[in-house]
Amino acid sequence: MTVTHQWALSNIAISKKKTCGYAAATKERAKNCKYLNLATSLGHIFRPFAMEVFGCWGEQGIKTIQEVAKLAPAALNISTSEFSNYWRRRLAVCLQKGNTDIIRDKVGAIIGKSPLDPNIITRNKARHCSIDFT
């Protein structure tokens, strides 16, 4: 999964378009160029998944959730929409927690405190965004 900022210089340089989802779609295409052939040659299915920091999803990410959600009723005894809505919310919360960590770290740097300072609460970035599909 890739998270990108639609106003990052690297994204603005690619195009002047500032529509929701454009930066995510650009990152998904880049991931396909980099990993699709390798995954296919190894017999795996590769799906790029990108989100923008303000919450827009790339088209492939949306399709991936929809496809996995079709399998959910049989495996988990829940509806497709329940599964899809749950994972969309879960990923949105992870994204916002990551955004909060970035802001907290930047504020800490501006006020001259290390993010490791006990007076600045930081989260374990790997822990709060881990997603367990089991």
Salt bridges, closest charged atoms under 4 A:
GLU59 OE2 - LYS63 NZ 3.14
GLU67 OE1 - ARG47 NH1 2.76
ASP101 OD1 - ARG104 NH1 2.98
ASP101 OD2 - HIS128 ND1 3.58
ASP105 OD2 - LYS125 NZ 3.15
